[in-house]
């Protein structure tokens, strides 16, 4: 899946020489409500939008697989059950389990700060352990290869090079603005923030972890955004390092076909974005305007 400012596209390979594309226009909440573009708030909105887009992409790809195997599409009820199970597993693994382990080892730790910090360290270990465990699954390895393909194609585009397999193959499968880095920053910042919380009952600790998640997401988003923009500055490069290290687990070097799929998805987004920019110019220019003049205005950012 690739996302632009106003569109996203999903490309799914259903067989040799058969790639299915789906593109949709986005209506970001930040465009409707400018206040949501403010620092820290925009990170919370971005997290919610990414979650929704991810679900749509997964539903589309799963339906393509089922159709290829002669089965029906996923029903809304089945999708709802899958979402509930996924959210429940997330809460269990990354909130309830670290709190339980903290409760068990609290008696062996010297003070409240270290007790709270231990919870964050346990959460980080669970995240890494979970990724290592799922990376053993054959289908997940293929997903991670597509993840690497997305990054390599994006690197190619950001370098201003032609979107070809040959160019993309030379790029790194790691990217500083990846969602994996975002997840790791959420874990790290939550560990730091929760370390300074006072004494709480177990139920209050559980509730505070959920309620403070939007705040942590907002902070993490700003760090990722700054690190991605200022890679030449040693501080932001250093901050990007843990996320890039974790991406070595969540990405694989893709094959040629996987790079082709990623290129098709990005190309579709670029085509849709350019078409959206051209339409207002066509209206302004009138029927006698030349295509060359209009495209030059688009390329110059008018």
C-alpha positions as a Python dict, from the first residue, in 0.01 Angstrom:
ca = {
    (1, 'X'): (0, 0, 0),
    (2, 'X'): (118, 352, -84),
    (3, 'X'): (-33, 675, 40),
    (4, 'X'): (-14, 1026, -99),
    (5, 'X'): (-159, 1351, 28),
    (6, 'X'): (-502, 1297, -128),
    (7, 'X'): (-503, 933, -244),
    (8, 'X'): (-390, 586, -150),
    (9, 'X'): (-342, 275, -361),
    (10, 'X'): (-317, -96, -289),
    (11, 'X'): (-158, -340, -533),
    (12, 'X'): (-207, -716, -491),
    (13, 'X'): (-45, -987, -702),
    (14, 'X'): (-301, -1259, -774),
    (15, 'X'): (-73, -1467, -993),
    (16, 'X'): (197, -1447, -1263),
    (17, 'X'): (140, -1128, -1462),
    (18, 'X'): (-181, -1048, -1275),
    (19, 'X'): (-170, -750, -1038),
    (20, 'X'): (-493, -596, -911),
    (21, 'X'): (-495, -227, -819),
    (22, 'X'): (-735, -37, -597),
    (23, 'X'): (-707, 339, -546),
    (24, 'X'): (-927, 565, -341),
    (25, 'X'): (-941, 935, -264),
    (26, 'X'): (-861, 1037, 90),
    (27, 'X'): (-1050, 1296, 288),
    (28, 'X'): (-807, 1368, 571),
    (29, 'X'): (-956, 1513, 887),
    (30, 'X'): (-667, 1761, 894),
    (31, 'X'): (-796, 1915, 569),
    (32, 'X'): (-1145, 1961, 713),
    (33, 'X'): (-1029, 2083, 1054),
    (34, 'X'): (-701, 2284, 1039),
    (35, 'X'): (-663, 2268, 1417),
    (36, 'X'): (-583, 1898, 1376),
    (37, 'X'): (-265, 1993, 1186),
    (38, 'X'): (-106, 2135, 1498),
    (39, 'X'): (197, 1957, 1645),
    (40, 'X'): (120, 1658, 1870),
    (41, 'X'): (-249, 1665, 1773),
    (42, 'X'): (-164, 1564, 1414),
    (43, 'X'): (17, 1255, 1540),
    (44, 'X'): (-296, 1126, 1710),
    (45, 'X'): (-499, 1187, 1393),
    (46, 'X'): (-231, 1021, 1177),
    (47, 'X'): (-236, 712, 1399),
    (48, 'X'): (-613, 679, 1364),
    (49, 'X'): (-608, 732, 988),
    (50, 'X'): (-324, 482, 944),
    (51, 'X'): (-519, 223, 1141),
    (52, 'X'): (-829, 269, 924),
    (53, 'X'): (-629, 260, 598),
    (54, 'X'): (-443, -48, 713),
    (55, 'X'): (-771, -227, 775),
    (56, 'X'): (-902, -131, 431),
    (57, 'X'): (-583, -253, 264),
    (58, 'X'): (-590, -582, 455),
    (59, 'X'): (-955, -637, 369),
    (60, 'X'): (-891, -573, -1),
    (61, 'X'): (-586, -802, -17),
    (62, 'X'): (-763, -1078, 179),
    (63, 'X'): (-1063, -1059, -55),
    (64, 'X'): (-837, -1087, -358),
    (65, 'X'): (-674, -1398, -212),
    (66, 'X'): (-1010, -1557, -132),
    (67, 'X'): (-1147, -1480, -479),
    (68, 'X'): (-838, -1633, -638),
    (69, 'X'): (-906, -1950, -437),
    (70, 'X'): (-1273, -1952, -538),
    (71, 'X'): (-1409, -1840, -203),
    (72, 'X'): (-1641, -1552, -115),
    (73, 'X'): (-1541, -1213, 21),
    (74, 'X'): (-1493, -1141, 390),
    (75, 'X'): (-1821, -1030, 547),
    (76, 'X'): (-1842, -715, 764),
    (77, 'X'): (-1915, -939, 1062),
    (78, 'X'): (-1601, -1146, 1004),
    (79, 'X'): (-1398, -827, 968),
    (80, 'X'): (-1542, -689, 1292),
    (81, 'X'): (-1455, -1009, 1478),
    (82, 'X'): (-1099, -997, 1341),
    (83, 'X'): (-1058, -633, 1453),
    (84, 'X'): (-1190, -708, 1803),
    (85, 'X'): (-958, -1007, 1838),
    (86, 'X'): (-659, -805, 1716),
    (87, 'X'): (-731, -517, 1955),
    (88, 'X'): (-786, -761, 2240),
    (89, 'X'): (-456, -934, 2169),
    (90, 'X'): (-279, -596, 2156),
    (91, 'X'): (-416, -493, 2496),
    (92, 'X'): (-332, -833, 2643),
    (93, 'X'): (25, -846, 2512),
    (94, 'X'): (135, -484, 2543),
    (95, 'X'): (-62, -354, 2841),
    (96, 'X'): (-194, -635, 3061),
    (97, 'X'): (107, -870, 3038),
    (98, 'X'): (374, -605, 3115),
    (99, 'X'): (164, -485, 3411),
    (100, 'X'): (132, -841, 3539),
    (101, 'X'): (507, -905, 3512),
    (102, 'X'): (577, -572, 3683),
    (103, 'X'): (351, -679, 3967),
    (104, 'X'): (543, -1007, 4003),
    (105, 'X'): (894, -855, 4007),
    (106, 'X'): (809, -531, 4192),
    (107, 'X'): (923, -675, 4525),
    (108, 'X'): (1274, -727, 4390),
    (109, 'X'): (1319, -368, 4268),
    (110, 'X'): (1444, -79, 4487),
    (111, 'X'): (1198, 204, 4415),
    (112, 'X'): (886, 317, 4229),
    (113, 'X'): (1087, 461, 3939),
    (114, 'X'): (1257, 128, 3868),
    (115, 'X'): (934, -63, 3909),
    (116, 'X'): (764, 154, 3648),
    (117, 'X'): (1069, 144, 3420),
    (118, 'X'): (1075, -235, 3436),
    (119, 'X'): (727, -238, 3285),
    (120, 'X'): (853, -44, 2983),
    (121, 'X'): (1152, -273, 2940),
    (122, 'X'): (924, -577, 2953),
    (123, 'X'): (697, -417, 2692),
    (124, 'X'): (995, -358, 2461),
    (125, 'X'): (1109, -719, 2501),
    (126, 'X'): (758, -843, 2422),
    (127, 'X'): (749, -630, 2105),
    (128, 'X'): (1084, -765, 1982),
    (129, 'X'): (993, -1120, 2082),
    (130, 'X'): (659, -1098, 1903),
    (131, 'X'): (822, -973, 1582),
    (132, 'X'): (1085, -1248, 1600),
    (133, 'X'): (815, -1512, 1652),
    (134, 'X'): (591, -1405, 1362),
    (135, 'X'): (892, -1360, 1133),
    (136, 'X'): (936, -1738, 1142),
    (137, 'X'): (606, -1783, 956),
    (138, 'X'): (652, -1825, 579),
    (139, 'X'): (364, -1594, 482),
    (140, 'X'): (487, -1324, 721),
    (141, 'X'): (833, -1342, 567),
    (142, 'X'): (668, -1260, 235),
    (143, 'X'): (480, -969, 395),
    (144, 'X'): (809, -837, 534),
    (145, 'X'): (961, -860, 185),
    (146, 'X'): (677, -645, 49),
    (147, 'X'): (744, -406, 338),
    (148, 'X'): (1105, -378, 223),
    (149, 'X'): (987, -328, -136),
    (150, 'X'): (771, -33, -29),
    (151, 'X'): (1069, 134, 137),
    (152, 'X'): (1305, 75, -156),
    (153, 'X'): (1057, 219, -403),
    (154, 'X'): (993, 522, -180),
    (155, 'X'): (1371, 579, -152),
    (156, 'X'): (1389, 568, -533),
    (157, 'X'): (1114, 827, -567),
    (158, 'X'): (1264, 1054, -299),
    (159, 'X'): (1600, 1036, -478),
    (160, 'X'): (1433, 1171, -793),
    (161, 'X'): (1513, 857, -992),
    (162, 'X'): (1293, 676, -1241),
    (163, 'X'): (1067, 418, -1079),
    (164, 'X'): (1223, 100, -1215),
    (165, 'X'): (1312, -233, -1057),
    (166, 'X'): (1680, -173, -1140),
    (167, 'X'): (1688, 159, -951),
    (168, 'X'): (1481, 34, -657),
    (169, 'X'): (1694, -278, -615),
    (170, 'X'): (1994, -65, -515),
    (171, 'X'): (1810, 110, -230),
    (172, 'X'): (1788, 19, 137),
    (173, 'X'): (1479, -165, 268),
    (174, 'X'): (1501, 52, 582),
    (175, 'X'): (1331, 392, 610),
    (176, 'X'): (1341, 644, 899),
    (177, 'X'): (968, 729, 873),
    (178, 'X'): (849, 370, 890),
    (179, 'X'): (561, 260, 1112),
    (180, 'X'): (797, 13, 1283),
    (181, 'X'): (1004, 306, 1408),
    (182, 'X'): (684, 473, 1525),
    (183, 'X'): (587, 165, 1729),
    (184, 'X'): (929, 148, 1890),
    (185, 'X'): (916, 516, 1985),
    (186, 'X'): (573, 460, 2140),
    (187, 'X'): (725, 185, 2356),
    (188, 'X'): (1032, 391, 2450),
    (189, 'X'): (843, 711, 2531),
    (190, 'X'): (578, 521, 2727),
    (191, 'X'): (857, 361, 2934),
    (192, 'X'): (1002, 704, 3013),
    (193, 'X'): (667, 872, 3081),
    (194, 'X'): (525, 594, 3298),
    (195, 'X'): (847, 585, 3502),
    (196, 'X'): (759, 922, 3653),
    (197, 'X'): (401, 838, 3747),
    (198, 'X'): (323, 811, 4117),
    (199, 'X'): (197, 511, 4308),
    (200, 'X'): (-124, 372, 4158),
    (201, 'X'): (-355, 79, 4204),
    (202, 'X'): (-335, -194, 3941),
    (203, 'X'): (-665, -85, 3784),
    (204, 'X'): (-550, 279, 3767),
    (205, 'X'): (-221, 176, 3609),
    (206, 'X'): (-411, -21, 3344),
    (207, 'X'): (-646, 272, 3275),
    (208, 'X'): (-367, 530, 3261),
    (209, 'X'): (-176, 325, 3002),
    (210, 'X'): (-476, 334, 2771),
    (211, 'X'): (-569, 699, 2831),
    (212, 'X'): (-212, 825, 2781),
    (213, 'X'): (-163, 636, 2455),
    (214, 'X'): (-283, 930, 2236),
    (215, 'X'): (-37, 1162, 2413),
    (216, 'X'): (249, 918, 2358),
    (217, 'X'): (147, 872, 1993),
    (218, 'X'): (153, 1249, 1940),
    (219, 'X'): (503, 1282, 2085),
    (220, 'X'): (632, 981, 1888),
    (221, 'X'): (493, 1119, 1563),
    (222, 'X'): (675, 1451, 1606),
    (223, 'X'): (1006, 1276, 1676),
    (224, 'X'): (970, 1052, 1370),
    (225, 'X'): (876, 1353, 1155),
    (226, 'X'): (1178, 1555, 1269),
    (227, 'X'): (1416, 1260, 1239),
    (228, 'X'): (1298, 1193, 883),
    (229, 'X'): (1346, 1557, 778),
    (230, 'X'): (1687, 1612, 939),
    (231, 'X'): (1881, 1291, 876),
    (232, 'X'): (2200, 1491, 823),
    (233, 'X'): (2193, 1620, 1183),
    (234, 'X'): (2367, 1373, 1415),
    (235, 'X'): (2105, 1394, 1693),
    (236, 'X'): (1812, 1299, 1468),
    (237, 'X'): (2022, 1034, 1296),
    (238, 'X'): (2101, 888, 1639),
    (239, 'X'): (1732, 894, 1735),
    (240, 'X'): (1644, 710, 1412),
    (241, 'X'): (1892, 432, 1482),
    (242, 'X'): (1678, 214, 1718),
    (243, 'X'): (1387, 216, 1472),
    (244, 'X'): (1612, 130, 1178),
    (245, 'X'): (1761, -152, 1383),
    (246, 'X'): (1415, -295, 1455),
    (247, 'X'): (1326, -267, 1085),
    (248, 'X'): (1594, -527, 1017),
    (249, 'X'): (1340, -768, 1167),
    (250, 'X'): (1029, -632, 990),
    (251, 'X'): (1174, -599, 639),
    (252, 'X'): (1336, -838, 393),
    (253, 'X'): (1508, -786, 60),
    (254, 'X'): (1228, -824, -199),
    (255, 'X'): (1242, -1007, -528),
    (256, 'X'): (1178, -845, -867),
    (257, 'X'): (805, -922, -868),
    (258, 'X'): (756, -767, -525),
    (259, 'X'): (937, -451, -634),
    (260, 'X'): (712, -436, -941),
    (261, 'X'): (401, -448, -722),
    (262, 'X'): (533, -168, -499),
    (263, 'X'): (618, 43, -805),
    (264, 'X'): (268, -6, -947),
    (265, 'X'): (111, 106, -618),
    (266, 'X'): (325, 420, -594),
    (267, 'X'): (277, 501, -963),
    (268, 'X'): (-99, 477, -920),
    (269, 'X'): (-87, 720, -628),
    (270, 'X'): (129, 963, -825),
    (271, 'X'): (-107, 945, -1123),
    (272, 'X'): (-409, 1012, -904),
    (273, 'X'): (-236, 1300, -724),
    (274, 'X'): (-131, 1461, -1050),
    (275, 'X'): (-480, 1424, -1196),
    (276, 'X'): (-624, 1599, -891),
    (277, 'X'): (-380, 1887, -943),
    (278, 'X'): (-448, 1911, -1318),
    (279, 'X'): (-829, 1932, -1295),
    (280, 'X'): (-841, 2280, -1130),
    (281, 'X'): (-583, 2404, -1382),
    (282, 'X'): (-797, 2280, -1672),
    (283, 'X'): (-1092, 2476, -1537),
    (284, 'X'): (-883, 2791, -1496),
    (285, 'X'): (-703, 2764, -1830),
    (286, 'X'): (-1007, 2703, -2049),
    (287, 'X'): (-1047, 2475, -2354),
    (288, 'X'): (-762, 2628, -2557),
    (289, 'X'): (-490, 2569, -2299),
    (290, 'X'): (-206, 2337, -2400),
    (291, 'X'): (-135, 2020, -2204),
    (292, 'X'): (233, 2114, -2187),
    (293, 'X'): (158, 2445, -2019),
    (294, 'X'): (-76, 2284, -1769),
    (295, 'X'): (171, 2008, -1676),
    (296, 'X'): (449, 2263, -1634),
    (297, 'X'): (229, 2447, -1384),
    (298, 'X'): (169, 2123, -1195),
    (299, 'X'): (541, 2043, -1185),
    (300, 'X'): (623, 2393, -1062),
    (301, 'X'): (377, 2354, -776),
    (302, 'X'): (123, 2618, -886),
}
